[in-house]
Amino acid sequence: MQAWMGYGAAAACGYLAGSIPFGLLITKAAGLGDIRSIGSGNIGATNVLRTGRKDLALATLLLDSLKAGLVAFAFSYFFGREVGFVAGAMAFVGHCYPVWLGFKGGKGIATYAGLLLFTTLPGFLVAAPVWFLLFGITRISSLAALAAAVLVPPGAYLLGEHNSVVLVGLTLLSLLVFWTHRTNVRRLLKGTEPKFGTPKAKPEA
């Protein structure tokens, strides 16, 4: 019973931490209005960068990463690694589906990265190089993110991550990355996905 209470508390706290919409709060505080009304309509760092404020985009990136990483670290310290992973994974879910914004949040890449860094270094060591390499070559953030998501579970396993809870969790989260990027996937298949720096006329559906 006590173990399940730990998992339940981790899931609840992780979700609430992840649902804090830092991109929206930061841009509003800076007097830039509602970030959801520009570009992709997303609350993540990539869309914040479309305001022209690199400092705000960097702050959003770091905070979106840390909200998963720190809650995972805290629960890992007190309840063990698997409970910590659940907390970080639910922060990812909270970021994508925040209750405060009608369950319409970000796509979760920065939050996923923070989770990996604090809970499974092998996963992070797969995701980071893949993302940077593909983004550097293609300048398409979504393609880099999707490729990293595909490679994280098997790559983490090959690099020594053998915890079944973590591996199953990574697989589920990577599938969720594809779901949050479903409009990007459709554009990639059509060859119409814009490269980074290309303005978007209206928010994505």
N, C-alpha and C positions, 0 to 999 in steps of 0.2 A: 504493500500500500504506500509506504513512504517513497519508494522508488517511482511509482506512478505519479505521486504528487509532485516529485521533482520534475518529471517530464512535462506534467501539466503546467506547472509554474513557468518552466522554460519556454513552452509553446506560447503561453499568454504574454509573458514579458517580451519575448522575441518579436511577436507580432506587433505589439504596441510600439516597441522601439523602431521597428522597421517601417511602421506606418507614418512616422513623422516626415512630412513632405519638405525636406530641407530646401530643395530647389525653389519651391513655391514661396516659402517663408523668406528666403534670402533675397530673391528678386523683388518681392513686395517691400521688404525693409529698405531696399536700395532705391525705391521709388520707380521701379520699372514695370509695375502693374502685374497682371496675372500671366505667368509664363505659359499657361495653357492656351493663351490666345495667339501665340506666335509659333512659327516653325511647325514642328511635328505635333505641338500641343502636349508634349511630354514634360514631366517634371524633373527629368534627369539632367546630368551635367552637360550632355551633348546639346540639348536644346537650350540650356542656360547660356552656353557659349554663343548661340545665335544672337544674343542680345549685344554681343561685342565686348562683354565684360569677362575677360579671361580669369580675373581674380575671383569673380563670383562662381564661375564654372569650376575652378579648382577647389574652392571651398565646398561646393556641392558634391563634387567627386569624393573628396576626403570624408565628409560627413556621412554620405550615403554608404561609403565603405565601412567606416568605423561603427556605424549603428548596428551592423551585423557582427563585425569582428569583436567589438567590446562586450556585447551581450553574450556572445559565444564564449569569450575568454572568462567572463565572470562566472557563468554557470559551469564551465569546465573546472574552474578552480574549486568551487564548492561542492559540485555534484558528480564530477567526472566528465570525461571527454565526450561520451555519447550524448549526454544531456546537454552539454554545451553546443554540440553540433545541431541538435534539435532547435535550440534557441536561435542560433544563427540562421538556420534554414527557414524558420518561421519569420525572422526579420526580412528575409528575401520575399516571402509571401506577403508580408505586411507592406513592403515597399511597392509591390506590384498591384496590390489590392487594398489600399488604405481605407478604413471605414470612414475616416473624416472627409474623404473626397468621393464618396459614392462608389468606392471600390475601383476607382479609375486612377491608377498611379503610374509608376515608371516601368521600364522594361527589365530592370534588375541587374544589369551587368556590373555596375560598381559595387552593389550590395553583395553579389555573388563573389566578386573578387575579395572583398573584405572577409567573407566567410571562409574562403579558401586559405587566405593568408594566416588566419588565426586558428584554424582547425585542422587543416591538412596541407602541409607544405608541399608534398608531392603534387597535389592538384594544382596549387598555385604555380609551381614550377613548370607545369604543362601549359596552363592557361595564359600566363603573362607573355612568354615568348611567342606563342602562336598568334595572340592578338596583335602584338606590336609588329610582328613580321608581316602578317597579312594586311594590316591597316597601312603599314608603310608602303607596301607594294600597290594596293588597290585604292587606298583612301576611302574605302567603304566600311564604316564602323560596324554595320550590321553583319556583313559577311565575316569580318574578323571575329565578332562575338559568337556567331553561330558555329564557326569552325572550332573555336576554343571550347565551346560547350560540348560539341561532339567528342572531342579528344580528351576532355578532363577525366571521365570515369575510367576508360581503359588505360590512359596514360598514368593516372595516379596509381592504379594497380601495378603497372609495370615498374613504377618507381618506388614501390614498397608499401603502398597503402592497402592493407588487407583487412581492415575493420569492416565487417559486413554492413553495419548500420550506416557508416559513412559512405560506402560504395553505393548502396541502394539509394541513399539520400542524394548523392551526387547525380545519379542517373535520373531520378525524378526531377531534380532541379534543372538539369540540362534539358529535359523534355519541356519543362515549363518555360525555359528560355525560348524554345522554338514557338511555343504558344504565344508568348508576349510579343514575339517578332513575326507573327504570321503575316501581317501586311507587308513587312519587309521581304519575307520569303516569296510572296507572290510577285513583288516587283523584281526581285533578283531573278526569278524564273523568266520573267518577261524582258529582262535586260533594261529595266527602267529605274532601278534603284540609284538615286543620286549619290555622287561622291561627296565626301566631306567638304563643306564650303559652298555647296550649291544651295541657294535659298529655296525654301518651300513656300508655296502660295498659301496653303491652308493646313490646318491640323489634319492628321491621319484619322481615318474612320476607326 
